[in-house]
Amino acid sequence: MTLMKSNRAVAYYRSASAEEGNIQKQRDLVEDYANKHNLIIVQEFVDDGYSGLATEESLKKRKAFANLNESIANTDCQCNHIIMRDISRIARDLDFVEKTCRVWKKKGLEVIFVE
């Protein structure tokens, strides 16, 4: 089966605490959504144990988030969707979230929050 770019997605998971099972709970929600909407998750980006603060210091620690943004900026992201549990996975700062989503949408990506 050939995967069309239109049904390909990446998933982003972040947890402020390394609480056992938290990332897996997010993964389960995202995978359930993807399955119900015929989306194929082709890559996952995981920041486990990192704060959702949008400070420069906090963002530097979130390597997976940086890698996701780099992939999008370099058009390496061979997908049309970014799926995550909720808006706070990006950050707790709504202005930062809005700017981030705007950049992603300009690159042709649909941002999906499953909760």
C-alpha positions as CSV (number, residue, x, y, z in Angstrom):
1,M,0.0,0.0,0.0
2,T,1.4,3.4,-1.0
3,L,1.1,6.1,1.7
4,M,-0.1,9.4,0.4
5,K,1.3,12.4,2.1
6,S,-2.2,13.6,2.9
7,N,-2.8,10.8,5.4
8,R,0.6,10.9,7.0
9,A,1.1,12.5,10.4
10,V,3.7,13.1,13.1
11,A,2.9,13.0,16.8
12,Y,4.3,15.1,19.5
13,Y,4.2,14.1,23.2
14,R,5.4,16.1,26.2
15,S,5.2,15.5,29.9
16,A,6.5,17.9,32.5
17,S,7.1,15.0,34.9
18,A,8.6,11.7,34.1
19,E,5.5,10.1,35.6
20,E,5.3,6.5,34.5
21,G,2.8,6.0,31.8
22,N,2.1,9.7,31.0
23,I,3.6,9.6,27.6
24,Q,2.0,6.2,26.9
25,K,-1.4,7.7,27.8
26,Q,-0.8,10.5,25.3
27,R,0.3,8.0,22.7
28,D,-2.8,5.9,23.2
29,L,-5.1,8.9,22.7
30,V,-3.2,10.1,19.6
31,E,-3.0,6.6,18.0
32,D,-6.7,6.1,18.7
33,Y,-7.5,9.4,16.9
34,A,-5.2,8.6,14.0
35,N,-6.8,5.1,13.5
36,K,-10.3,6.6,13.6
37,H,-9.4,9.2,11.0
38,N,-7.3,7.0,8.7
39,L,-4.0,8.8,9.5
40,I,-0.6,7.0,9.6
41,I,1.8,8.2,12.3
42,V,5.1,8.1,10.5
43,Q,7.3,9.7,13.3
44,E,7.0,10.5,16.9
45,F,8.7,13.3,18.8
46,V,8.9,12.8,22.6
47,D,9.9,15.2,25.4
48,D,9.5,13.4,28.7
49,G,10.2,15.3,31.9
50,Y,10.2,18.8,30.4
51,S,8.2,21.8,31.4
52,G,5.8,23.5,29.1
53,L,7.2,26.9,29.8
54,A,8.0,28.9,26.7
55,T,11.2,30.4,28.1
56,E,14.3,30.2,26.0
57,E,16.0,28.0,28.7
58,S,13.0,25.6,28.8
59,L,12.7,25.4,25.0
60,K,16.5,24.6,24.7
61,K,15.9,21.5,26.9
62,R,13.1,20.2,24.7
63,K,15.2,18.5,22.0
64,A,12.2,16.6,20.4
65,F,10.3,19.9,20.0
66,A,13.4,21.5,18.4
67,N,13.8,18.5,16.1
68,L,10.1,18.7,15.1
69,N,10.5,22.4,14.3
70,E,13.7,21.8,12.4
71,S,12.1,19.1,10.4
72,I,9.2,21.4,9.5
73,A,11.5,24.3,8.6
74,N,13.7,22.1,6.4
75,T,10.6,20.6,4.8
76,D,11.8,17.2,5.9
77,C,8.5,16.5,7.5
78,Q,6.8,14.3,4.9
79,C,3.3,14.7,6.4
80,N,0.3,17.0,6.5
81,H,-0.7,16.6,10.1
82,I,0.8,17.2,13.6
83,I,-1.2,15.4,16.3
84,M,-0.9,15.9,20.0
85,R,-3.1,15.4,23.1
86,D,-3.8,19.1,23.7
87,I,-2.7,22.6,23.2
88,S,-0.6,22.7,26.4
89,R,1.8,20.1,24.9
90,I,3.3,22.9,22.8
91,A,3.5,25.3,25.7
92,R,1.6,27.0,28.5
93,D,2.0,30.4,26.9
94,L,-0.9,31.0,24.5
95,D,0.9,33.6,22.5
96,F,3.8,31.2,21.9
97,V,1.3,28.4,21.0
98,E,-0.5,30.7,18.5
99,K,2.8,31.8,16.8
100,T,4.0,28.2,16.6
101,C,0.7,26.9,15.1
102,R,0.7,29.8,12.6
103,V,4.2,28.8,11.4
104,W,3.2,25.2,11.1
105,K,0.0,26.1,9.2
106,K,2.0,28.3,6.8
107,K,4.0,25.2,6.0
108,G,0.8,23.4,5.0
109,L,0.4,21.4,8.2
110,E,-2.9,20.8,10.0
111,V,-2.4,20.9,13.8
112,I,-4.7,18.4,15.6
113,F,-5.4,18.4,19.3
114,V,-7.3,15.3,20.3
115,E,-8.6,16.6,23.7
